[in-house]
Amino acid sequence: FSEENIYTYQFTKMDDRFKRLERIKQVFPEAKIIFGTRKKEENLVSWYVEYVAVGGVLNFQGFLEKHLNQDKFDYDLYINKLIEYYGKENVFVYSLDELRKEQEKVVHNMCKFMNVETPKKYRKKPARVGYSLRIIKISLFLNKLFKTPVNTKGLIPWWGPILPQNIFFHSFIFRKLPKKKIKINDLKNLK
């Protein structure tokens, strides 16, 4: 099983990581776990962009104050609990930085950990297209129209995670446009 959000629900102050891990241990007591980490600053940007993509309307500071528990970026306690539950030999931890710098090595080691052959071909570039600051600004404005789990005051009830503008922003048209990597200071200064 693979699920990026199994670690925690991103948009809440509640820290549910360990409750989720207990449930996983109950259902899969003999699992082998692969856990990827990311630098806190990159994760803050990523989670905010994801928040905007699913209908969020708050600026970055408002998002931090209302929706984010930064303790969730302390991976050491969680990794120690994984090792306690499953044993060091059954837990594979890698960082996004390692994956970027030595992708073939990380993929090879991950496959070895899973006891599968390393594929000869695999996608080496990310599949999703990131947002630019301009798209974030447009989305923050348009998101006010839609009622979503992260915006209960919207006018139009929306039933799914993909808002109409996101379909457009993830289209081939926007994939070709160059984007500057967004940093925390860019979001702090976003008006």
N, C-alpha and C positions, 0 to 999 in steps of 0.2 A: 504494500500500500504506500502511496505517496500523497502527501497533502501538506502544502506549505503552511496552512493555518491550523494544523493540529497542535502546534506548540502553544498557542494562546489566541484568544479573540483580541484583535489588535485595538479596537476602538472602545476600550473601557478601562477605568482605573483599577477594576478588580483584577487581581493576579490569580488567574485560574490554571497556571501552568502545571502545578503539582497535582491538582485534582484530576486534570486531564491525563497526566502521566499515570496516576493510580488506576484510572479506568483502562488505560492501554495495557498496563501490567496485568489486570484482571482478565482481559479478553485475550491477550497475547503474552502469556507468561514465559514463553521460550523464544521471543522475537530477537532478531538482530536489528539494531537500530543504526540508521545513518542520520546524522544531525549536522546541518550546515549553519555556520555563524556568519555574521556580517558586522563590520564596524558600526558603532553606535550612530555616528554622524550620518553615514549612508542609510542606515535603517530608519532614522528619523525622517529623512527626506522621502524615502521609499514609502513609509507608512502614511505620511501626509499626502503624497500623490495618490496613493491607493484610496485614502479617505475621500479625496476630491473625486476620484473616478467612480466611487459608489454613491455619490450624491451629497457629500459634505459641503457645508457653506461657510464654515468658520475660517478665519485667517490662521496662519501657522501658530501664533501665540494662543489664540482661542482653542485651537485643536489640542495643543499641549496641556492647557489648563483643564479642559473639559473631558477629553477622551483618552489621554495617554498616561500610562504608568511606566516611567522610565526604568523601574526596577526590572522590567521584563528584558532589558538588554544586558543584564548581568547573567551571562550564560554559565558561569562556573558552578554555581549551586545546582543548576539543572543537570549539567553534565555529570557532576558527582552523583546525583540521584540516579541517573541513567546507569552509571557504572555499578552503583549499589544494587539496583534491581536486576541488571542483566549480566554483569561481569564485564571487565575491561575488554575481553576478547570478542564480545558481542556488541560493542559500541564503536562506531566509526565516526569521528568528528573531523570536519574539514572547514576551512574558512573560504569565503568568496574570494578573498585576496589570493589564497593558494590556487584556487581554481582558475583565476585569471592568469596568474604567472606561470603555472605548470599544469595546464589543463590535461594534457595527455597522461602525466604521472598520476594526478588525482583520480582521473577516470579509471586508469589501470588499477590503482590500489583499491578503489571502490568496488570494481568488478571482482578483484581477487577476494575481497572481504565477503562478497555475495556468492563466491564460488561459481562465477559465470565467466565465460570468455569475454575478453575486451573486444568490443565491436571494432571492425576495421574502419567503418564510417559512422559518424554521428554529427549532429548539428553543432557547430563550434561557435555560433553567434546566437545571442538572445533572440527569441522569437517575438516577444512583445516590443512594441514601440513605446518608448518613454514619452512623457509629456514635456513640453517646453513651458517656460513661464507664461507665455502668451496663452497657451491652451489652458493652463491652470486658471488664469484670470477669467477667460471665457467660461470655463466650466463652473467656477464659483458663482458667476452671475446666473447661468442657465439652471444650475442645480436648485436655485431658490424656487423654481417652478414645480419641482417634483417632490412628492412626499415619499421619503425613504426611511429606513431604520436610523440613519444618521441625520435626517432632516424631517422631523415630524410636523413641521409647519408648512411644508410645501402645499401647493394648490392642487396638483394633479397626482392622484394616487399612482404609485409605480410599484410593480410586482416583482421585478427581477433586478439582478445586480448590474445589468448593462443598460445604461441610459442612452437615449437616442444620440446625443452628441458624442458619446464614447465610441459608438460604432463608427461614426464619421472620423473621429480623431485617431482611431486604430486602422483606418483604411490604408490602402496602398499609396494614396495621395500624400499622406503625412509621413509615411515611412521614408520617402525619398528626401524630405526636407532635413537639412542639417539641424542638429540640436546641440546646444551647449549643455554640458552636464550641470544639473542644478545642485547648488550647495546650500547649506543651512542659512548663510547670510543672505542669499537670494530670496529665500522664503521669508526671512525676518523683515526684509525691506519691501516685500510684495504689498502693493496697495491696490 
